[in-house]
Amino acid sequence: MEERGIKLDKLGYEVRTSSQECVSAINSYYNQVLSYGRERFVILEAASHDKDCVLANILAAHFLYSSDSSRASPYLHAAKSHLEHATLYEKLVFDAINYLISVDRDDDVAVELHSKLLKEFPRDLVSLKRAQILCFYMGRPDLSLSLVHQVLPQNEGENYIYGMLAFPLLELGQMKDAEEAAKRGFEINKQDGWSQHALCHVLQYECRFKDAVKFMEGCSSSWSSLSSFMLTHNWWHVALCYLEGNAPSERVLEVYLNAVGLFLRLCVHGELEIFGDRLKILAECLIDQANWYIEWHLDVLTVWALAKTGELSKAEDLLKGLKDRISRMTKKKRQLMQRGMMLAEALYAYGSGNDERGVELLGPNFDANDCKMIGASDEQIDVFNEVWYSMLLNTGEAEKAIEVIEKRIKKREGIPFLWRLLEKGYKLANRPETGIANQQAKTLESAYFN
């Protein structure tokens, strides 16, 4: 293959192709991935413009793999077939993705391959994003942050890098640094949904719910081009701010996205009945097994929703399926996912009204942050802590509930619901602090949206 077949992508990295249309489509794909756009399928156009381009084919294989691995196979084969003619950049991207989509991968090795790629080609933020998503599902924000720091010197002032820096900082509790990074990302590009999302996280953590809603609703006009995940997730944050800030339930209903997660929170808050048959209607969709095994986080929530609506046999089928999937994982992965399985079984117990069993499964030292391998952020996973608190109170373990709720309030003292739970615990334990908790809850309930 002649040297004239080399072209540069928007990063300045070499791609073996004679088709400018192929490179243009690859560049468009980069933009779609980094902006959480809804047109990532543009990478298929790149492969159609040059069926021999290794980079186009391996990126297309990765795009298709999560939804339909059989459709990914021809693209993976095409990339392998021309690998000997590929540039170094293409070979390293191929190695990273080929291993990432292998059946028996070791996640740590997958991260190492991405790190190797980024050492050679540090401006490849798409590969950084891919590695960060992997770290997210490993529950390893420390690894994610390390990868960002590895490439940050070569990407100072670049679009999207600061939102990618902010998120692992959030997950590690480094809120001040996360806020600075998110603000810088937002200053560079005010339509960067990931930087907007990170800033909302900070405001929520600080219990500045009204500020968070105002900020996100002000940004919402820029979300029309976002993927369904990013669109619904940003609105979910708005709904959660309304809920945690004790806004009227109708405000939550107006937003009503990422429904099953919101329904679980409303159930814990004792407000599920306000929404009538909506959970039952949703459960009728969740019975469809086509919606199973896409995301562990969604599966755990689905187990609860099915159990809560009386679809016990379906919930049990899903639990059996999850156990079967774990049994086919590598030993290392299997050990990691046991905590996710325990959480799913506890949510089944909670949904079916067996709080004693739920408390038994979660144990005395439960912390939802230890279950991040299901693929959930701090804000998403915190509801499982609230489920645990509620089950402790419902089973009469008031002193234990008081202990863990007081610990949680020290971190986020501005959430009215936590004070209501603490009030309930004090009351069950005949503690004199009941009135103090009640007054604090009332003060906060009137402070935000009422």
C-alpha angles and dihedrals in degrees: 000000000000124000090240085074089077119101133168124241122217090275091058093249123138121256123184104232140107092210118096088188089060092053092045090054091048089052090050089051090054089054092048094051095047095044094043087241124175097233103072087130086083087091088073088062089056091056091046091054091053116015090186098054109116096202094049092048099046092047089049090050091053092047092053099038099079094053102033119001092190090063090051094057099079091050092048090050091049091051092050092047093060100033095111090064095045125112120251090257092053092046093053092047088049092050092050096047097038090056093041092059095042115118099236100035123156106226093215091055090048089055091047091054090052090048090053090050093049093050089059097036108024096168092066097106092167090064088045089053090049091051092047091054088052090050089049091057089046090054089237111131088159091066090045092053092047091056092051092049088050092062102027097095090060093046104047109153094007123143116260098007095101095053086052089050093047098056101062088043088057092049090050092051095247092137100163093053090043091053092050092050094046092048091051091050090049091049091053093047120007089192094059100121093195093056089046088051092050092051090051089053090056094048091048093049089053089050091241090141098158091050090048093052092047091049096047096043087051089055096043095093087069094057099078093096096045125111117261089255095055094040095051094039094055091049089046088060089053091050091048091052089054090048097046091043091055096244116165110284089242088071090058089048090054091059098034102160130140080030105187093054091049091048091056090053091047089050092052089048090052093241101109095107090064087070095057116202095347095110090049090051091049091048089057087062093044091055086071105097090211084079093053128096095018096110128004090219091056091045092055091050091046091054089056094045093050092047092046092053094047097258090129098151091052091048089050090050090054091049090051090050092051091050090050091052091050091050089059094051125099114273091254094050092042092057091049095050095050088087090054089051091050089052092050091051091048091051089052089053092048093048093049093049098252099129092161090061091045092054090047092052096047094044130204097296101047118153119173090214087073088064099060090119087084087072106256134132125232091266093047096046098044091082088071089060088053090050089054093048090051094048091049090053093044091054094048097253091135099153093051090047091050091050096053096038092051089051090051093048091055087065098041111016096165099075112104094201093060089054089050090053090048090049089054090050093049090048093051090049093045089238121165092228091076094099093048092054091047093052093046090051092050092049093051094043090060096041104072121036105350 
